[in-house]
Amino acid sequence: MSENGVIGTEKNVNRIYSVNGPVVKVRDTKDFQMMEMVYVGKKRLIGEVIGVSTDFTTIQVYEGTSGLMPGEPVESTGAPMEVTLGPGIISNIFDGIQRPLAAMGANGKGAFIEDGIAVAPIDTEKEYDVTVCVKVGDVLKAGEIYATCPETPLITHKCMLTPNIKEGRVTYAAPNGKYKVNDTVVKIDIGGKETALTLCQKWPIRAARPVSERLPADKPLITGQRIIDTVVPVAKGGTAAIPGGFGTGKTMTQHQLAKWCDADIIVYIGCGERGNEMTQVLEEFSELIDPKTNRPLTERTIHIANTSNMPVAAREASIYTGITLAEYYRDMGYHTAIMADSTSRWAEALREISGRLEEMPAEEGFPAYLPSRLSQFYERAGYVKALCGKEGSVTVIGAVSPQGSDFSEPVTQNTKRFVRCFWALDKSLAYARHYPAINWNLSYSEYSDDLADYYNTNIAPDFMSARQQLSNILVEETNLMEIVKLMGSDILPDDQKVLIETARVVRVGFLQQNAYHPDDTFVPLKKQYLMMKTILLLYELAKEAVANGISVADITATGWFEKLIKVKYDIPNDKPEMFDEYQRDMAQTFDKLKDRA
């Protein structure tokens, strides 16, 4: 050690020149390459090279840089920033760079994570009951499955040949039995060189995993939420944004989707959220029971928790870590759904790092490359045929937190460019206890035409036409309410008064849901269709009654408008035949009205 306390004096050791928050610079070196992972300082903090020039190499550090000093060493790894993929990912809780929080907490001191803690991303000591799927002499190609093991009671883990290896001939296949993730289970010959395959592999987080073929997104992600499934649907392998101001229910909506959507695996990314809110999310998920299997929901869930007080650079990496894990399970043939909460906090991390780098700011201080970074994230969604021949998907649902509920701010506007489904949360609906608080006038889905064949074939031949009629009623009500606000409802003709009454049934009885009611928290598509048809039948009967001279007061006095608002509670999900009885009784009521007239 030299007199000034700097470790080592060798010329070949690269040393820190400057520290600016999470940004570290090394001077006069050619030892590093772009996007390379490095170890920074005496604590060996994890960093990534984000800039290379003849004078300086710029590194962003994914851990706290407090106490870091010029002169400390920077060590090259020669590998990109990557994650470890293998059994043990599901049910785990990671930080933004795939370090398990439980293991870090056990190794640390106190409630906060120490910098420089080195822990394995997945448990290397746990044994799995492995079934080897190949035999000596087989030719193994990229993406093909060579071993399986039960990762959780709900998910079978499939070990695949990394896409980086085109093919190899099997020279050794271990017998079925219990193995750890780093044990060799298969050996393959690649051009005369023998390579060992374990239960895990590594993959860079910023590179999309290759697929055999991208397939059209023509199957819905069924969520059981009527406004989503019927009015603004999202496809498996699709992209959706949930923008909304503080308190409008972004996190609650994503929780409901995570619990009820028909994805096989959920990846929940808490990106820059408050620590107490993230703690509540993790505690609630640990208590939830998967309604489809009656097993704990955590057995098919991956959590990435990067709270607002964690290092800002790791927040930027967290969504890439999450989507890489989702792509890995997609390649096994699973349908995965990502809940990113929230991409605004991720964009703020980009802005902070960009400011430290002294880059030219664009709108509201965000970097000029914000749109390209958003597109890189959302474009990794898709419904695909994997290299192993199975079909899988990654559906990305990103929450956006515009300040003051201003949807014209840059993150929301740029997100709209890259998603095909937009669920705009409304503050007034949220404060009126209308759940989900999705504004049907501001929201849209570009998947409706793509999903039409599925709905019309699997649910009912006229599903999409009924959906269009329902949407038209809501649009017409919005136009009429402008007149009502100015001049009152008394000036409207009776047929328009009937439309406003019907729209109220649609809003309160159909679009609004009760997450705490056993029959209303999740509604099958068949019941959603029958609810639509019954409301539309009431509208047609009421219009016909008005045409026959019956007053609106007499029509509303029948009680059918109020009865249809409550039908979501009164008819259980498993008794759709009760709708036939409702429709018969309704027709008889209006026949009696006609006779009296």
SULBEL-V530835 format. One record per residue. RES is the residue in one letter. PHI is phi in whole degrees, -180 to 180 (NA if undefined). OMEGA is omega in radians with two decimals (NA if undefined). NEAR is the number of other ideal C-beta (glycine too) atoms within 10 Angstrom. Layout:
# SULBEL-V530835
{{RES PHI OMEGA NEAR} {RES PHI OMEGA NEAR}}
This chain:
# SULBEL-V530835
{{M NA 3.12 8} {S -79 -3.07 9} {E -64 -3.12 5} {N -82 3.05 6} {G 88 -3.14 8} {V -81 -3.09 15} {I -73 3.02 13} {G 74 3.09 12} {T -132 -3.10 9} {E -64 -3.11 7} {K -70 -3.07 6} {N -84 3.10 7} {V -90 3.11 14} {N -81 -3.05 20} {R -129 -3.13 19} {I -65 3.06 20} {Y -98 3.14 17} {S -150 3.10 12} {V -130 3.11 19} {N -134 -3.05 13} {G 63 3.13 16} {P -83 -3.08 23} {V -100 -3.13 23} {V -121 3.11 25} {K -120 3.05 19} {V -118 -3.03 22} {R -102 2.99 13} {D 52 3.08 11} {T -144 3.05 17} {K -124 -3.07 9} {D -88 -3.03 15} {F -116 3.08 20} {Q -122 -3.11 12} {M -58 3.08 11} {M 66 3.11 16} {E -81 3.04 20} {M -82 -3.13 19} {V -135 3.01 25} {Y -108 -3.00 18} {V -113 3.01 27} {G 79 -3.13 24} {K -65 -3.14 13} {K -81 -3.10 18} {R 56 3.08 17} {L -70 -3.12 23} {I -80 3.12 23} {G -139 -3.14 27} {E -140 3.13 23} {V -74 -3.12 21} {I -119 3.11 17} {G -159 3.14 14} {V -134 3.05 16} {S -141 -3.13 8} {T -67 -3.09 6} {D -98 -3.02 9} {F -134 2.90 15} {T -110 -3.09 26} {T -104 -3.06 20} {I -127 2.96 25} {Q -102 -3.03 24} {V -101 -3.05 25} {Y -90 3.08 29} {E -128 -3.14 26} {G -64 -3.09 22} {T -103 3.11 23} {S -60 3.13 7} {G 87 3.12 11} {L -71 -3.04 18} {M -130 2.99 13} {P -59 -3.13 13} {G 100 3.11 14} {E -73 -3.03 18} {P -76 3.01 18} {V -124 -3.00 25} {E -109 3.11 13} {S -81 3.05 16} {T -110 -3.10 14} {G 76 -3.11 10} {A -125 3.09 12} {P -75 3.03 18} {M -66 -3.00 23} {E -141 3.10 20} {V -115 3.07 23} {T -96 -3.06 16} {L -113 -3.14 25} {G -179 3.13 23} {P -62 -3.10 26} {G 112 3.13 21} {I -78 -3.10 24} {I -68 -3.09 21} {S 79 -3.12 19} {N -90 3.08 20} {I -123 -3.08 21} {F -110 2.92 26} {D -89 -3.02 23} {G -67 -3.13 30} {I -120 3.02 24} {Q 62 2.95 23} {R -104 -3.09 20} {P -68 -3.04 19} {L -66 -3.13 18} {A -63 -3.14 11} {A -68 3.11 18} {M -66 3.12 16} {G -66 3.13 17} {A -68 -3.12 10} {N -88 -3.07 12} {G -91 -3.13 15} {K -125 3.11 9} {G 88 -3.02 7} {A -81 -3.06 7} {F -106 -3.08 11} {I -78 3.09 19} {E -79 3.08 14} {D -76 3.05 20} {G 84 3.10 15} {I -72 3.13 17} {A -104 3.09 11} {V -132 3.11 16} {A -70 -3.13 14} {P -59 3.10 23} {I -127 -3.06 22} {D -66 -3.09 17} {T -89 -3.11 14} {E -102 -3.12 8} {K -71 3.12 11} {E -100 3.13 13} {Y -120 3.13 23} {D -83 -2.93 11} {V -97 2.99 23} {T -112 3.13 13} {V -84 -2.98 20} {C -101 -3.10 18} {V -125 3.10 20} {K -133 -3.11 9} {V -57 -3.13 11} {G 102 3.11 9} {D -67 3.02 16} {V -97 -3.09 12} {L -103 -3.12 21} {K -106 -3.09 14} {A -53 3.09 17} {G 86 -3.12 21} {E -77 -3.06 18} {I -86 3.11 21} {Y -116 3.11 20} {A -159 3.08 24} {T -133 3.05 20} {C -158 3.10 22} {P -73 3.13 14} {E -78 2.99 20} {T -137 3.08 18} {P -60 -3.11 11} {L -101 -2.98 20} {I -123 3.00 20} {T -94 -3.14 15} {H -82 -3.12 26} {K -118 -3.13 22} {C -83 -3.03 25} {M -116 3.04 23} {L -66 -3.11 24} {T -56 3.12 14} {P -62 3.12 17} {N -72 3.10 10} {I -108 -3.08 16} {K -68 3.10 9} {E -167 3.09 12} {G -161 3.14 22} {R -97 -3.08 13} {V -70 3.11 19} {T -109 3.14 13} {Y -152 3.05 16} {A -131 -3.10 20} {A -69 3.06 15} {P -69 3.10 7} {N -60 -3.12 15} {G 166 -3.10 13} {K -93 -3.12 11} {Y -140 3.00 20} {K -91 -3.00 16} {V -64 -3.11 23} {N -97 3.10 14} {D -77 3.10 16} {T -78 3.11 13} {V -113 -3.14 24} {V -144 2.98 26} {K -124 3.13 17} {I -128 3.10 23} {D -99 3.12 14} {I -121 3.13 13} {G 58 3.11 6} {G 89 3.12 5} {K -111 -3.11 8} {E -85 -3.13 11} {T -123 3.14 16} {A -89 3.09 12} {L -113 3.09 25} {T -105 3.12 16} {L -83 -3.09 25} {C -132 3.09 19} {Q -149 3.11 19} {K -118 3.12 14} {W -150 3.11 19} {P -66 -3.00 16} {I -72 -3.06 22} {R -93 3.13 15} {A -111 3.10 15} {A -68 3.11 15} {R -75 -3.09 23} {P -71 3.12 14} {V -131 3.12 19} {S -76 -3.07 16} {E -162 3.02 10} {R -90 -3.07 11} {L -105 3.11 17} {P -65 3.12 10} {A -86 -3.04 22} {D -122 3.06 16} {K -123 -3.07 22} {P -75 2.91 24} {L -86 -3.04 26} {I -79 -3.04 19} {T -112 -3.07 25} {G 80 3.09 23} {Q -99 -2.96 26} {R -61 -3.09 22} {I -66 3.13 23} {I -82 -3.05 26} {D -63 -3.02 24} {T -98 -2.98 26} {V -91 -3.11 24} {V -130 -3.02 22} {P -73 3.02 24} {V -120 -3.12 29} {A -91 2.95 26} {K -64 -3.05 27} {G 86 -3.13 26} {G -96 3.13 29} {T -129 3.12 27} {A -144 3.07 28} {A -120 3.07 26} {I -120 3.10 31} {P -87 3.10 29} {G -178 3.12 29} {G -73 -3.11 17} {F -61 3.06 12} {G 82 -3.12 12} {T -91 3.02 25} {G 102 3.12 22} {K -62 -3.10 26} {T -65 3.14 22} {M -64 3.11 15} {T -63 3.13 26} {Q -67 3.06 23} {H -62 -3.13 19} {Q -64 3.11 21} {L -66 3.14 25} {A -62 -3.09 23} {K -76 -2.93 22} {W -108 -3.07 19} {C -67 -3.02 24} {D -90 2.96 14} {A -78 3.13 23} {D -76 -3.05 18} {I -134 3.12 26} {I -110 3.00 24} {V -113 -3.10 28} {Y -104 -3.12 24} {I -108 3.03 31} {G -88 -2.96 30} {C -106 3.08 30} {G 77 3.13 27} {E -80 3.14 24} {R -63 -3.08 13} {G -62 -3.13 14} {N -68 3.10 9} {E -69 3.12 14} {M -66 3.09 23} {T -62 3.12 14} {Q -63 3.11 13} {V -60 -3.09 21} {L -65 3.12 16} {E -67 -3.13 9} {E -67 -3.14 12} {F -63 -3.12 20} {S -68 -3.12 14} {E -97 -3.06 9} {L -72 3.06 14} {I -105 3.11 11} {D -65 -3.07 17} {P -65 -3.10 12} {K -83 -3.04 14} {T -125 -3.06 12} {N 59 3.03 7} {R -110 3.09 13} {P -57 -3.10 18} {L -63 -3.12 21} {T -64 -3.12 21} {E -74 3.00 16} {R -138 -3.09 25} {T -128 3.02 25} {I -117 3.12 23} {H -110 2.97 22} {I -121 -3.05 26} {A -111 3.07 21} {N -129 -3.00 30} {T -76 -3.03 19} {S -67 3.13 17} {N -96 3.06 11} {M -85 -3.11 22} {P -53 -2.99 25} {V -68 -3.12 25} {A -67 3.12 29} {A -67 3.07 25} {R -64 3.12 28} {E -64 -3.11 27} {A -82 -2.95 27} {S -62 -3.10 29} {I -71 3.07 28} {Y -72 3.06 23} {T -60 -3.11 27} {G -62 -3.07 30} {I -75 3.05 27} {T -68 3.08 22} {L -63 3.13 26} {A -65 3.12 29} {E -64 -3.14 26} {Y -62 3.12 23} {Y -75 3.02 25} {R -59 -3.11 29} {D -68 3.04 25} {M -83 -3.10 22} {G 103 3.11 18} {Y -98 3.02 22} {H -97 -3.09 22} {T -112 3.09 28} {A -130 3.14 29} {I -104 3.00 29} {M -109 -3.13 27} {A -100 -3.04 27} {D -131 0.07 27} {S -134 -3.12 26} {T -70 3.07 28} {S -66 3.11 23} {R -67 3.07 25} {W -65 3.13 27} {A -66 3.09 27} {E -66 3.06 21} {A -65 3.06 25} {L -58 -3.10 20} {R -64 -3.13 21} {E -66 3.14 18} {I -65 3.11 20} {S -61 3.10 20} {G -65 3.11 15} {R -64 -3.14 16} {L -83 3.13 15} {E 61 3.08 9} {E -80 3.13 13} {M -69 -3.11 7} {P -76 3.03 13} {A -106 -3.04 15} {E -59 3.14 12} {E 54 3.07 12} {G 82 3.11 12} {F -70 3.13 20} {P -67 -3.11 19} {A -65 -3.11 12} {Y -92 3.10 13} {L -55 3.14 20} {P -59 -3.10 18} {S -69 3.11 12} {R -69 3.09 18} {L -62 -3.12 25} {S -66 3.12 14} {Q -61 3.13 16} {F -74 -3.04 22} {Y -71 -3.14 21} {E -71 3.11 12} {R -81 2.98 21} {A -74 3.07 30} {G 157 3.03 22} {Y -102 -2.94 23} {V -135 2.87 22} {K -100 -3.05 15} {A -73 3.14 24} {L -62 3.14 20} {C -82 3.10 18} {G 97 -3.13 11} {K -89 3.07 17} {E -93 3.10 18} {G -150 -3.11 26} {S -152 2.96 26} {V -125 3.08 30} {T -104 -3.09 27} {V -110 3.09 29} {I -121 -3.05 26} {G -107 3.04 30} {A -83 3.10 25} {V -125 -3.08 28} {S -117 3.14 25} {P -69 -3.13 20} {Q -65 3.13 11} {G 66 -3.12 9} {S 57 -3.12 20} {D -91 -3.09 10} {F -75 3.13 19} {S -91 -3.13 7} {E -73 -2.92 20} {P -60 -3.06 19} {V -65 3.14 30} {T -65 -3.10 21} {Q -65 3.13 15} {N -72 3.08 20} {T -63 3.13 28} {K -59 -3.13 17} {R -71 -2.97 10} {F -116 3.08 19} {V -112 -3.14 23} {R -109 -3.14 20} {C -139 -3.02 23} {F -131 -3.13 22} {W -107 -3.05 30} {A -81 3.11 24} {L -84 -3.03 26} {D -112 -3.12 22} {K -63 -3.10 17} {S -66 3.09 11} {L -67 -3.12 22} {A -63 -3.12 22} {Y -72 3.08 11} {A -89 3.13 11} {R 64 3.07 9} {H -92 -3.13 18} {Y -117 -0.17 20} {P -69 -3.06 25} {A -85 -3.14 25} {I -86 -3.13 26} {N -77 -3.05 17} {W -70 3.13 22} {N -83 -3.12 11} {L -93 -3.07 13} {S -87 3.09 21} {Y -156 3.04 16} {S -139 3.09 21} {E -91 -3.14 15} {Y -92 -3.01 23} {S -56 -3.13 20} {D -67 -3.14 10} {D -65 -3.08 18} {L -94 -3.05 23} {A -57 -3.11 15} {D -62 -3.14 12} {Y -62 -3.10 17} {Y -64 -3.07 22} {N -70 -3.12 14} {T -85 -2.99 10} {N -95 -3.10 12} {I -110 3.12 20} {A -163 -3.09 17} {P -62 -3.11 9} {D -110 -3.11 16} {F -59 -3.05 23} {M -70 3.10 19} {S -70 3.08 13} {A -65 3.09 21} {R -60 -3.13 20} {Q -66 3.10 12} {Q -63 3.12 16} {L -63 3.13 23} {S -64 3.12 16} {N -63 3.12 11} {I -61 -3.14 20} {L -66 3.13 17} {V -66 -3.14 12} {E -65 3.11 15} {E -62 3.13 21} {T -60 3.12 12} {N -66 -3.12 9} {L -69 -3.11 17} {M -66 3.04 13} {E -64 3.11 9} {I -71 -3.11 13} {V -62 3.14 16} {K -63 -3.10 9} {L -84 -2.94 8} {M -126 -3.13 10} {G 90 -3.07 9} {S -84 -3.07 13} {D -66 -3.08 7} {I -79 -3.10 10} {L -74 3.02 17} {P -67 -3.03 10} {D -61 -3.11 18} {D -66 3.09 12} {Q -76 3.04 19} {K -64 3.09 21} {V -64 3.13 22} {L -63 -3.14 20} {I -65 3.09 17} {E -64 3.13 18} {T -66 3.12 24} {A -62 3.10 21} {R -65 3.08 14} {V -63 3.14 23} {V -63 -3.08 24} {R -66 -3.02 18} {V -86 -3.07 16} {G -88 -3.06 21} {F -108 -3.04 24} {L -76 -3.14 21} {Q -85 -3.13 20} {Q -129 3.12 21} {N -110 -3.08 13} {A -68 -3.10 17} {Y -100 3.13 8} {H -92 -3.04 11} {P -60 -3.13 10} {D -94 -3.06 16} {D -107 -3.13 16} {T -69 3.05 17} {F -138 -3.09 21} {V -121 3.12 21} {P -61 -3.12 15} {L -60 -3.13 20} {K -62 3.11 15} {K -68 3.10 22} {Q -59 3.13 24} {Y -64 -3.11 21} {L -66 3.06 23} {M -64 3.09 26} {M -58 -3.08 22} {K -63 -3.13 18} {T -68 3.09 23} {I -65 3.14 23} {L -67 3.08 18} {L -64 3.10 18} {L -60 3.14 26} {Y -63 -3.14 20} {E -66 3.13 12} {L -65 3.14 22} {A -68 3.11 27} {K -64 3.12 16} {E -64 3.12 13} {A -64 3.11 23} {V -63 3.13 19} {A -64 3.11 10} {N -90 3.05 11} {G 89 3.12 9} {I -82 -3.08 18} {S -74 3.11 14} {V -64 3.13 19} {A -61 3.12 9} {D -68 -3.14 13} {I -67 3.14 23} {T -69 -3.14 15} {A -68 3.10 11} {T -66 3.11 18} {G 85 -3.06 9} {W -72 3.11 23} {F -62 3.13 20} {E -69 -3.11 13} {K -66 -3.14 17} {L -75 3.04 23} {I -65 -3.10 19} {K -93 -3.05 11} {V -64 3.14 20} {K -64 3.09 22} {Y -93 -2.98 13} {D -79 3.12 12} {I -108 3.13 20} {P -63 -3.12 11} {N -62 -3.08 16} {D -95 3.11 9} {K -131 -3.11 11} {P -66 -3.13 15} {E -65 3.13 9} {M -66 3.11 13} {F -66 3.09 19} {D -61 3.11 11} {E -65 3.10 11} {Y -60 -3.09 20} {Q -67 3.09 16} {R -65 -3.14 10} {D -63 3.14 11} {M -64 3.13 19} {A -62 3.12 13} {Q -65 3.12 10} {T -60 -3.10 17} {F -74 3.03 21} {D -63 3.11 12} {K -66 3.08 11} {L -61 -3.11 20} {K -65 -3.14 14} {D -64 3.14 7} {R -67 -3.14 8} {A -70 NA 11}}
